Every structure is written in structure tokens, then in C-alpha cells.
Amino acid sequence: MSPPPPPSRRLLIFQEARHPQTAEVVYLPVNKLGLPICGDGPDLPSILELPLRILKAFTEIFNQPKYKGWAIVAAGPYHDTSEEGKYYAVVLEQTASAQHADSMGAIL
């Protein structure tokens, strides 16, 4: 019997911005579907090393139904020298229950 395939992992990038009407800080996805990760992926710190306001924002984002079955593995600042502004990278990993659902047709 062959070992189970490794869990699916995706890299999402968020840009920190100000909401035009409320001026509150928001985090906008740059790549809504994320990029598939092969191998170990980027070396990012634990999400717990982020400031509390960012941790709270990502908790709200990833508690949405479309992210059900995905867990945050790591997150941290992302430096894009071609773009102005603050960016954050988040690595998501599909949980075992979501892998079963994915084989039945569900997708991120």
C-alpha cells in the first residue's frame, strides 16, 4: 500500500490597505486562489509572530466558509520590490477531512 499523498498547500499574498470609506486597515488578497506549493514552500515564521491586529484580521478572513478545511501553517511579511506597500504571505494547508472532500469535487 502506498503512503497517502502529502497535503495540498497554497501560498496567498495579502496587501495592507486603507478602506476608502472607513479609513480602517484591511487586508486584500492579491492572488485570490493562491499559488500551489510543491515541496517545503517558503520559510515563513509562525503566524503568532505577527502583530495582534494582523492576527485578528487573518483570523476573520480564514474563518470564512470558503476556507473551510484549510489551516494556516505560516505567515509573515512579504517583500515585493516591484510594488509599493505592505504585503503579507500566508501558507495554507488542506486538512485531512478537506482532502477527502477535495477528492469528491470540492475546491478552494
Summary of the structure (lengths in Angstrom):
residues: 108
radius of gyration: 15.0
end to end distance: 28.5
largest distance: 57.0
contacts: 250
relative contact order: 0.26
helix: 23%
strand: 31%
